[in-house]
Amino acid sequence: MEPIRVLIVEDDPDWLRGLTDYLHRQGDMNVVACRSTAETARALLTTDEALADVVLMDIMLQNEPMGIELAELAFTMWGAKVIMLTSMETKDFIFRSFQAGAIDYQIKSQFEEIPGIIRAAHARQSAINAAVAEQMREEFRRLKKLELQFKIKEVRDLITPTELQVLDLIDQGHTQTEIANSFYISLRTVKIHVGHILKKLGSPSSKDAAQLLRSLGLFDRGNAQHVETIEKEKSND
């Protein structure tokens, strides 16, 4: 079986030397090239021939996160499995690295595990680092929360306070006649309100529209105040 060809991009000479020596002692992999600057790495990665199967990529090169751009280059030009090898656990770097095509994101302190990480990447069996996985889960939770807040604001901007009250009463099981009597308005006016609501929300029925607002918590006073607080904070930024 052919050894795994490894390219290391790292600007710390001591770390580069130590890692290269360590990997050379592995029987199934070969460090085919090392680069210590973004410029020399870019020149190598733009060659037509893919020289490496796996690339160990430091994020910070000459105090700039150039490794992320180079990771994308290694992935697109060579189809290489790129492992970000860094001391940075910043959420932004993690997500940008995976967006660039990295297959794994590992912390340098796990030095002894690097050969196994390379083998797993080469076999397309990489397991995401536990700390990185938690960062990703946290980000997904944040995005889900933002999505909900956006949907709440979108719906609140579409309907009037009166329409919200109408839907609240519909959700409680009141008929349109009962709603008309409650507001001292005609049944026709209630039907007009309901028609406007269905058109704005694209709902097939008033019950579906009421269910949507209930799922968003818009019939809950505390949640409505929370949305208003969010909007006030945004307007103050």
C-alpha positions in Angstrom: 0.0 0.0 0.0 1.3 3.4 -0.9 2.2 5.7 2.0 0.0 8.7 2.7 1.6 11.8 1.2 1.5 14.7 3.7 2.1 18.4 3.2 2.7 20.5 6.3 2.1 24.3 6.2 3.5 25.7 9.4 5.4 28.9 10.3 6.8 27.8 13.6 10.2 26.2 12.7 10.5 24.1 15.9 7.0 22.8 15.6 7.5 22.1 11.9 10.7 20.2 12.5 9.3 18.2 15.4 6.1 17.3 13.6 8.0 16.3 10.4 10.4 14.0 12.3 7.5 12.4 14.2 5.5 11.7 11.0 8.6 10.4 9.2 8.8 7.7 11.9 5.4 6.4 10.9 5.5 3.5 8.6 2.5 4.4 6.5 3.0 8.1 5.7 5.6 10.4 4.1 6.0 14.1 4.5 6.5 15.1 0.9 6.8 18.9 1.4 6.8 21.6 4.1 6.0 25.3 3.7 6.4 28.0 6.3 4.9 31.0 4.5 1.6 31.7 2.8 3.4 32.7 -0.4 5.4 29.6 -0.8 2.4 27.4 0.1 0.2 29.2 -2.4 2.9 28.7 -5.1 3.0 25.0 -4.4 -0.8 24.5 -4.2 -1.3 26.1 -7.6 0.8 23.5 -9.4 -1.1 21.1 -11.6 0.1 18.0 -9.9 -1.4 17.1 -6.5 1.7 16.3 -4.5 -0.1 15.4 -1.2 -3.1 13.4 -0.1 -3.4 15.1 3.2 -2.5 18.7 4.2 -1.8 19.8 7.7 -2.6 23.5 7.7 -1.8 26.0 10.4 -4.4 28.8 10.4 -2.1 31.6 11.6 0.7 32.3 9.2 2.8 35.4 9.8 0.2 36.6 12.3 -2.7 36.4 9.7 -5.3 33.7 9.3 -4.0 32.9 5.8 -4.3 29.1 6.4 -8.1 29.3 5.8 -7.6 30.6 2.2 -4.9 28.1 1.6 -7.1 25.3 2.9 -9.7 26.2 0.2 -6.9 26.2 -2.4 -5.6 22.8 -1.3 -9.1 21.4 -1.5 -10.1 22.9 -4.8 -6.8 22.5 -6.7 -5.7 19.1 -5.3 -8.8 17.6 -3.8 -6.6 17.1 -0.7 -8.0 16.2 2.8 -7.2 19.3 4.8 -6.7 19.1 8.5 -6.5 22.5 10.3 -3.9 22.1 12.9 -3.9 25.1 15.3 -4.0 26.4 18.8 -7.0 28.6 18.0 -10.4 27.4 19.1 -12.2 30.5 17.9 -15.7 29.8 16.6 -15.3 32.0 13.6 -12.1 30.2 12.5 -13.8 26.8 13.0 -16.7 27.6 10.7 -14.6 29.4 8.1 -12.3 26.4 8.0 -15.0 23.9 7.3 -16.6 26.3 4.8 -13.2 26.4 3.0 -13.3 22.6 2.6 -11.3 21.4 5.7 -12.2 17.8 6.7 -11.0 18.2 10.3 -10.0 20.8 12.8 -7.5 19.7 15.5 -5.7 21.4 18.3 -1.9 21.2 18.3 -1.7 20.0 21.9 -3.0 16.6 20.7 0.4 16.0 19.2 0.5 12.2 19.7 -2.9 11.7 18.0 -1.9 13.4 14.8 -0.8 10.2 12.9 -4.2 8.6 13.7 -6.0 11.8 12.6 -4.1 11.8 9.3 -5.1 8.1 8.7 -8.7 8.8 9.5 -8.8 11.8 7.2 -7.2 9.9 4.4 -9.8 7.1 4.8 -12.6 9.8 5.0 -13.4 8.6 8.5 -12.6 11.8 10.4 -14.3 12.3 13.8 -14.8 16.0 14.7 -12.8 17.1 17.7 -15.1 17.1 20.8 -14.4 20.8 21.6 -15.0 21.8 18.0 -18.3 19.7 17.9 -19.6 21.6 20.9 -18.7 24.9 19.3 -20.7 23.8 16.2 -23.7 22.7 18.3 -23.6 26.0 20.1 -23.6 27.9 16.8 -26.5 25.8 15.4 -28.5 26.6 18.6 -27.7 30.3 18.2 -28.8 30.2 14.5 -32.0 28.4 15.4 -32.8 31.0 18.0 -32.1 33.8 15.5 -34.3 32.1 13.0 -37.2 32.0 15.5 -36.7 35.6 16.5 -36.7 36.6 12.8 -39.9 34.7 12.1 -41.6 36.3 15.2 -40.6 39.8 14.0 -41.7 39.0 10.5 -45.2 37.9 11.6 -45.5 40.8 14.1 -44.7 43.3 11.3 -47.3 41.7 9.1 -50.4 41.8 11.3 -52.0 44.6 13.3 -52.7 44.5 17.1 -56.4 44.1 16.3 -55.7 41.1 14.0 -53.5 39.6 16.7 -56.4 39.9 19.1 -58.8 38.3 16.6 -56.4 35.4 16.1 -56.0 35.0 19.9 -59.7 34.6 20.3 -59.9 32.2 17.4 -57.2 30.2 19.0 -59.3 30.1 22.2 -62.2 28.6 20.2 -64.4 31.7 19.8 -66.6 31.9 16.7 -66.5 34.9 14.4 -69.9 36.0 15.8 -68.6 35.9 19.3 -65.6 37.9 18.3 -67.8 40.5 16.6 -69.8 40.9 19.8 -66.7 41.1 21.9 -65.3 44.0 19.9 -68.7 45.6 19.3 -68.1 45.4 15.5 -70.1 43.8 12.7 -69.5 40.2 11.6 -68.6 41.5 8.2 -65.7 43.5 9.8 -64.4 40.4 11.5 -64.5 38.5 8.2 -62.5 41.3 6.6 -59.9 41.1 9.4 -59.7 37.3 8.9 -59.4 37.7 5.1 -56.5 40.2 5.6 -54.8 37.8 8.1 -55.0 34.8 5.7 -53.6 36.9 2.8 -50.7 38.3 4.8 -49.7 35.0 6.4 -50.5 32.7 3.4 -52.5 30.4 5.7 -55.4 28.2 4.4 -57.6 28.9 7.4 -57.9 31.1 10.4 -57.3 28.1 12.6 -54.0 27.4 10.8 -53.0 31.1 11.2 -53.8 31.0 14.9 -51.8 27.8 15.3 -48.8 29.5 13.6 -48.9 32.4 16.0 -49.3 30.1 19.0 -46.3 28.1 17.9 -44.3 31.4 17.8 -45.5 32.3 21.3 -47.2 35.5 20.1 -50.2 35.0 22.3 -47.8 35.0 25.3 -47.4 38.5 26.7 -43.9 37.8 28.0 -42.7 36.6 24.6 -44.2 39.6 22.9 -42.4 41.9 25.3 -39.2 40.0 24.6 -39.5 40.6 20.9 -40.1 44.3 21.5 -37.0 44.4 23.7 -35.0 42.9 20.8 -36.3 45.5 18.4 -35.4 48.3 20.8 -31.9 47.0 21.2 -31.4 46.8 17.5 -32.7 50.4 17.0 -30.2 51.6 19.6 -27.2 49.9 17.9 
